[in-house]
Amino acid sequence: MTILDSNVVDVVGVDPKRKVAYLAISDHLQWSEPLDEHLWLLQEKINAYLRFIEGGDLYKAYPSARDCKCTIELVAKYSLPQKALGFVEQAALVIREAGFDFVCRVQDNS
C-alpha cells in the first residue's frame, strides 16, 4: 500500500513492551510542482489514519494495540520541499491535539 491508496492503512506495528502502536504512511512519490495534489493525497491519507484510530478499527484489527499510544509515521522516499514541511508541521499539531504522536522521516536510500 502507498499514499495513493487513500483509504488503506499501509503498515501497522505494535510494540507491547513500549506500549506503542505505529501506523506508517508510505510515500514513494517524488515532489514536483505543483505540490497541491501530493499534499492533498497526504492529507487524505492522514485523515484516513485518524478515522482508523478514532473509529476503533485499529483495536478491532489489532487488539494488542488497545492500551498503546498511537504514533503515525510518515516515511517519505524523497526529501520534502519547504511547503511540504510546513504542511507536515501543521498536520503534526492536529494529530497531537487529537492525542496521538506524529513523526516524519525520509527513507535512507543509500
Secondary structure as a PSIPRED ss2 file (coil, helix, strand):
# PSIPRED VFORMAT (PSIPRED V4.0)

   1 M C   1.000  0.000  0.000
   2 T C   1.000  0.000  0.000
   3 I C   1.000  0.000  0.000
   4 L C   1.000  0.000  0.000
   5 D C   1.000  0.000  0.000
   6 S C   1.000  0.000  0.000
   7 N C   1.000  0.000  0.000
   8 V C   1.000  0.000  0.000
   9 V C   1.000  0.000  0.000
  10 D C   1.000  0.000  0.000
  11 V E   0.000  0.000  1.000
  12 V E   0.000  0.000  1.000
  13 G E   0.000  0.000  1.000
  14 V E   0.000  0.000  1.000
  15 D E   0.000  0.000  1.000
  16 P C   1.000  0.000  0.000
  17 K C   1.000  0.000  0.000
  18 R C   1.000  0.000  0.000
  19 K C   1.000  0.000  0.000
  20 V E   0.000  0.000  1.000
  21 A E   0.000  0.000  1.000
  22 Y E   0.000  0.000  1.000
  23 L E   0.000  0.000  1.000
  24 A E   0.000  0.000  1.000
  25 I E   0.000  0.000  1.000
  26 S E   0.000  0.000  1.000
  27 D E   0.000  0.000  1.000
  28 H C   1.000  0.000  0.000
  29 L C   1.000  0.000  0.000
  30 Q C   1.000  0.000  0.000
  31 W C   1.000  0.000  0.000
  32 S C   1.000  0.000  0.000
  33 E C   1.000  0.000  0.000
  34 P C   1.000  0.000  0.000
  35 L C   1.000  0.000  0.000
  36 D H   0.000  1.000  0.000
  37 E H   0.000  1.000  0.000
  38 H H   0.000  1.000  0.000
  39 L H   0.000  1.000  0.000
  40 W H   0.000  1.000  0.000
  41 L H   0.000  1.000  0.000
  42 L H   0.000  1.000  0.000
  43 Q H   0.000  1.000  0.000
  44 E H   0.000  1.000  0.000
  45 K H   0.000  1.000  0.000
  46 I H   0.000  1.000  0.000
  47 N H   0.000  1.000  0.000
  48 A H   0.000  1.000  0.000
  49 Y H   0.000  1.000  0.000
  50 L H   0.000  1.000  0.000
  51 R H   0.000  1.000  0.000
  52 F H   0.000  1.000  0.000
  53 I H   0.000  1.000  0.000
  54 E H   0.000  1.000  0.000
  55 G C   1.000  0.000  0.000
  56 G C   1.000  0.000  0.000
  57 D H   0.000  1.000  0.000
  58 L H   0.000  1.000  0.000
  59 Y H   0.000  1.000  0.000
  60 K H   0.000  1.000  0.000
  61 A H   0.000  1.000  0.000
  62 Y C   1.000  0.000  0.000
  63 P H   0.000  1.000  0.000
  64 S H   0.000  1.000  0.000
  65 A H   0.000  1.000  0.000
  66 R C   1.000  0.000  0.000
  67 D C   1.000  0.000  0.000
  68 C C   1.000  0.000  0.000
  69 K E   0.000  0.000  1.000
  70 C E   0.000  0.000  1.000
  71 T E   0.000  0.000  1.000
  72 I E   0.000  0.000  1.000
  73 E E   0.000  0.000  1.000
  74 L E   0.000  0.000  1.000
  75 V E   0.000  0.000  1.000
  76 A E   0.000  0.000  1.000
  77 K C   1.000  0.000  0.000
  78 Y C   1.000  0.000  0.000
  79 S C   1.000  0.000  0.000
  80 L C   1.000  0.000  0.000
  81 P C   1.000  0.000  0.000
  82 Q H   0.000  1.000  0.000
  83 K H   0.000  1.000  0.000
  84 A H   0.000  1.000  0.000
  85 L H   0.000  1.000  0.000
  86 G H   0.000  1.000  0.000
  87 F H   0.000  1.000  0.000
  88 V H   0.000  1.000  0.000
  89 E H   0.000  1.000  0.000
  90 Q H   0.000  1.000  0.000
  91 A H   0.000  1.000  0.000
  92 A H   0.000  1.000  0.000
  93 L H   0.000  1.000  0.000
  94 V H   0.000  1.000  0.000
  95 I H   0.000  1.000  0.000
  96 R H   0.000  1.000  0.000
  97 E H   0.000  1.000  0.000
  98 A C   1.000  0.000  0.000
  99 G C   1.000  0.000  0.000
 100 F C   1.000  0.000  0.000
 101 D E   0.000  0.000  1.000
 102 F E   0.000  0.000  1.000
 103 V E   0.000  0.000  1.000
 104 C E   0.000  0.000  1.000
 105 R E   0.000  0.000  1.000
 106 V E   0.000  0.000  1.000
 107 Q C   1.000  0.000  0.000
 108 D C   1.000  0.000  0.000
 109 N C   1.000  0.000  0.000
 110 S C   1.000  0.000  0.000
